[in-house]
Amino acid sequence: MPFAPVLRAEWLKIRTVRSLPGTLLVLFAVTTAFSAVAGVDNSAEPDADPLFTVLSGAVLGQIAAISFGATAVSAEYQDGALRLSLGAVPRRGHWFAAKVTAIAVTTLLVGLLSAVAALFAGRAGLGDAADDLTTAEQIRGVAGCGVYLTLMALLAAGLAALLRSGVATLSVLIPFVLVVSFVIGGAAGTATDLLPDRAGQVVLRQTPDGTLGPWSGLAVTALWAAAALLAGAWSLRRRDA
């Protein structure tokens, strides 16, 4: 079967599985709202990184991106849906590539839209403190935010294919990004700069302060996502539907 009809079928699933559009709406709302709040809260702090402030809603928005990626894949393991999918598309790698592409394109579009809205909302709250941001920095931040959210969704999708459970995936990833990065990360030294979330979030900063730059940080996150997707593809090929 050609790739295009398989991709359309996966896109249709995203539209019709009730929880998935809602998760994308949460991604947009949380990213925008918390960036607006952060802009107001940090308007009087001269040492705050203005780019990270106006895009900081993505730190919480990524939870919705992770949930989207995990749910889009784990829904296939409920009520025999995967058997039907593979009955229609026997080439498992072909089907999984279409699933991943649908997740990636959808998350990227919503992520970019969320980043633009967050930028304007955060700048409105930050006021004159945002005047030092150049156009190039803002474009890099918005584009990087969209890519970062997409990579986190793909990381979750790969892990969900490996674990065959959305609950298990969220139980691993959400504590990981909330506890390891925020509680352990600051005290564990430069090794934590290579964690997927901390590395990817460098692109949200005007002045990176770690060992990675904006694009090298995203590259590290991309490697984590690629490893998870390869593990998920291996599991899909080796295990019964």
Buried (B, 14 or more C-beta within 10 A) or exposed (E): EEEEEBBEBBBEBBEEBEEBBBBBEBBBBBBBBBBBBBBBBBBEEEEBBBBBBBBBBBBBBBBBBBBBBBBBBBBBBEEEBBEEBBEEBEEBEBBBBBBBBBBBBBBBEBBBBBBBBBBBBBBBBBEEBBEEBEEEBBEBBBBBBBBBBBBBBBBBBBBBBBBBBBEBBBEBBBEBBBEBBEEEBEEEEEEBBBBBBBBBBBBBBBEBEBEBEBEEBBBBBBBBBBBBBEBBBEBBEEEEB
